[in-house]
Amino acid sequence: SRDQAMRRSAACSRLKPLYRGRKHCSRRVRAKARGHTLASPQAGLAVDRQTRNTWVLVGVVAALGLAAVAEQMRERMLAPKPLARVNEKSLREIVLECPSCPRRRMERIQGAWTLSEPYSIAADPDMVARLVGVAGAQVRHRYRANQLEPAKVGLAPPFATLALGPLKLAFGTTDAITQARYVGIGEDIALVNDHFSQWLLVPPESLVDPRPFAPLRGLSALSFDGKPIPADRFASATALRATRVESAPSWRSGRRVVASYGGNRQVAFTLGRDGERWLLVRDAPALAYVLDAAQALLLDPGTPAG
């Protein structure tokens, strides 16, 4: 029995270190658990701060975006509006009238603008664009018809009218302070910035295409006093662009120029001097294309072009 007691004591001695180790490990695990338990609130606070900062930044960005949109809307509302919007591609007719002017009507035929009244000839594309641009004049103020007396702003009668397809514009006097012009449009009267008045009273000649030959479809030959213009001059001669077009003078003396186009059709001109300038005068309609000396020499096959 004494031996048994000694063996039990030895066994207990061997187990004590293991027990103490397990106890020690348990204390360490509990300590770590306590450490994690104590650190968790701090980690949660850090996450909350980061989330809050993120939302603050999102709010700032959204506010800036809204402010930018609001500013753009304000600028659009304050920006001057055009008198009217006209789609030139769908436009088919333009009519200019004034009490002391001949009626001037242009129409689009097969994609090209033609001056139809007071005579028929190709119209100047640049002048067409200027007249269409009148509708885009910036409006300073728009009134209802009953807010102004048309007679007091020069609209009874107007000094000129412009019809762009179904849109009809009537032009009155200018404001004494701003020099903006009163324009009747439908039931309204608009006060607009005036950059167009000079185009409303132009004579028909100013609406003519200043290129005497280019508008002739199927242009095949040019002759000068019955002699064909050489091929090396033909392209340059057909591209002539006059400095302006005006009414033909009474004289008809000079060298004859004939353009053949469209199969068997012809247009005849007379080239002559008028003081210090050269005129290429078309027979019908009677129009004079003002040329410089170099352009006039291009039409003479016997004279060097340089």
Salt bridges, closest charged atoms under 4 A:
GLU71 OE2 - ARG74 NH2 2.94
GLU93 OE2 - ARG105 NH1 3.27
GLU97 OE2 - ARG103 NE 3.44
GLU107 OE1 - ARG105 NH1 3.48
GLU117 OE2 - ARG103 NH1 2.81
GLU117 OE2 - ARG105 NE 2.98
ASP126 OD2 - ARG241 NH2 3.23
GLU149 OE2 - LYS152 NZ 3.61
ASP188 OD2 - ARG142 NH1 3.90
ASP188 OD1 - ARG144 NH1 2.56
ASP194 OD2 - ARG181 NE 2.80
ASP209 OD2 - ARG211 NH2 2.76
ASP225 OD2 - ARG255 NE 2.42
GLU246 OE1 - ARG244 NE 3.22
GLU246 OE2 - ARG277 NH2 2.65
ASP274 OD2 - ARG277 NH2 3.10
ASP283 OD2 - ARG256 NH2 2.84
